[in-house]
Amino acid sequence: MNNSLNLIRSIIFLLTILFLINSCNSTKNEEPIQQLDNLNIDIGDGSIFNQSKFSTSFQQCFFITYYNWESNYTNVITNGKIQSTIITDKGFGSFNSQKKIFKHNYNTEGIITSSVEDKVIFDTSAPITLLYTYDNLGYLSTITFNRKGVYEFKINLFFNDKGQIVKQENDSETETYQYNSKNQIIKCTKVSYWSINDEQQKKEDITTYTFSFADNKVVRYTKTFNNESTFSTEYTYDKKDRIIEEHYLIDGKLDFYKKMKYQGNNLIMNGFNKNDKPSYVNVYGVTLSDLKSTKRYFYDFADGDFQYTTTFLTGNNGRIEFKEIYYGTIDNIELVGKSQIMEYHNLSLKKTKEKVMNVDGSTLYNVEFEIKHNEEGGNYYIGTKTFYDVDGNEISTSDISEDWVTQLVI
């Protein structure tokens, strides 16, 4: 349980700083801010609540993203009050997709006391509830995280008079932030504490994050762990401020990179390994949540030689429906088999039945997947896979002569 919470906390602190950049760069994320009530409400304990300052601090403290290092925040406002906040990707133009919606709850005095996850995309865990306290300026002072009514952890937040977050901490980590003259975060230092034995002795790890800017956009992000390993990401943009390249470096050496093409209603994302060999091709329509197809290239770990390619095609239900696998060479691939996902588990969106076919479409095997539920975290995952022949007899994977079947059915 402690390991799980430490992992969640680490993710929170790592991703928070990536959001802070955008919230401190401009006010575009908060276009409706002028429509908010700007009144101070005395809470009675020396702290106050203010709609505008809640929005400012909420945007700097939010912590969840999936594909982007930066997010957009849009407030839904009614009669001067924020009813909910929508979090979307940023950096991919019209292809930015919605990630989270938080609904805000008020008490009878008009103070936001909590927020609840209203919509989660690509996440089947139980929704988080955030509980708030405020400081004497109206900014968030603490956020307590509950899931299914059970306490998980709490973070303490500290803001300066400009509304910039300068520090946040919980019982295992502390982060401090440095700004440049343009109010952009250029450095974050995270100190993590880990228990190393039963005597409660703690080990201290220090991670430093630095950011370089050009035209108010992050062009390089670097993470250094204990002054040893360094991980960097470099970003290139087009004239519409859309990301067109991302390069990932380890200790200054290229490890992986991506290239994006914006073609009408499609975004094509190509991934390459450090040897310039293709790793994957994703095709999106409308938004990053609308994955139309994906192709994966697999190589031998020992010698790096090409092994096979798989493709996944989205059906009318918005989920992956058809899969194909190809052998051959990277420049001359040949279809050897395919499958169709016949059924999904509604709550988890994970497959429960899949039909494996020859190239001509004739059925070879049927597969059923056991869906398990993690009661503690609330998420679902696939357990065992059971294979059946065309007559409905259960068979072992050792009875399957085609290697590509188990490579395709993962």
Sequence and secondary structure as in RCSB ss.txt:
>XXXX:A:sequence
MNNSLNLIRSIIFLLTILFLINSCNSTKNEEPIQQLDNLNIDIGDGSIFNQSKFSTSFQQCFFITYYNWESNYTN
VITNGKIQSTIITDKGFGSFNSQKKIFKHNYNTEGIITSSVEDKVIFDTSAPITLLYTYDNLGYLSTITFNRKGV
YEFKINLFFNDKGQIVKQENDSETETYQYNSKNQIIKCTKVSYWSINDEQQKKEDITTYTFSFADNKVVRYTKTF
NNESTFSTEYTYDKKDRIIEEHYLIDGKLDFYKKMKYQGNNLIMNGFNKNDKPSYVNVYGVTLSDLKSTKRYFYD
FADGDFQYTTTFLTGNNGRIEFKEIYYGTIDNIELVGKSQIMEYHNLSLKKTKEKVMNVDGSTLYNVEFEIKHNE
EGGNYYIGTKTFYDVDGNEISTSDISEDWVTQLVI
>XXXX:A:secstr
 HHHHHHHHHHHHHHHHHHHHHHHH SGGGGGGGGS    EE SSS EE HHHHHHHHHHH    SS S EEEEE
EEETTEEEEEEEEE SSGGG  EEEEEEEEE TTS EEEEEEEEESS  S  EEEEEEE TTSSEEEEEEEETTE
EEEEEEEEE TTS EEEEE SSEEEEEEE TTS EEEEEEEEEEE STT  EEEEEEEEEEEEETTEEEEEEEEE
TTTEEEEEEEEE TTS EEEEEEEETTEEEEEEEEEEETTEEEEEEEETTS EEEEEEEESSTT EEEEEEEEE 
TTT  EEEEEEEEE TTSSEEEEEEEEEETTEEEEEEEEEEEEE TTT  EEEEEEE TTS EEEEEEEEEEE T
TT  EEEEEEEEE TTS EE GGG   HHHHHH  
